[in-house]
């Protein structure tokens, strides 16, 4: 059965979120709504809906006009077994000493690597994205330079692959958090399947706003693989929650955005140690 997408863009977070809510009242109803900021400095937001029946084009046109959005672009998608597609197309990835793979590639784990199993059905944050690769490489680099994280946090953890990487190579437990409870459920499942129960603790939190994170701070290493805007918003809290001599590994940053992030963190007393570009994405290692 084909599915359909309907996508538009408009300026401003509040109008975009209101448009997303209004789309939920369409008939036929969308099976999912997404509202995302386009990280190019334009101030534009993308609003999209997924439908299992052809959407009401007239209704979408009325909503676009009412909220000052561009006309919706409607596309029909063929039926796809996405998990099978991911298994075919996402080969295992090596990032420093880490080897990120799905269970279908369990026979390909090389000797001498630190394996991290992330199933294809949980593909976001598997290590195939340049941001995750960059963070794992930065972790490996810090360790090889003689740093050992004793109190580590992974903020916006997604699948918890970064937290698990730290727990693989260092002795102390790692705290991981995400604002999305579903992501935390995924993270907990990944922790279990990697045999890291008790080594990685996953909690729901916006930034550092969680009692367990507050009790554990200050940290000597913090991962934050999110996006430019929330990274900039996080800078003051990062300064408060990172101990002197500690490091922050930041990603989710387009190459052209990196200087802005470096400048904001420098004003908070957290300065550039290393930067790496993988494709269009930059990973920053900063030190306090």
Protein Blocks (a to p, Z undefined) as FASTA:
>chain_A
ZZdddddddedjklmmmmmmmmmmpccddfbdcdddddehnopacdddddfbdcdfklmm
mmmmmnopacddddddddddfklmmmmmmccddehjbccddfklmmmpcghiacddddfk
lmgonlpamklmmmmmmmmmmmmnopacfbdcdehklnommmmmmmmmpmbdcddddfbl
klmmmmmmmmmmnopghkaccdddehjlcfklmmmpccfbdcddfbfklmmmmmmmmmmm
pcehiacddehiafklmmmmmmmmmmnopacfbdcdehjbccddddZZ
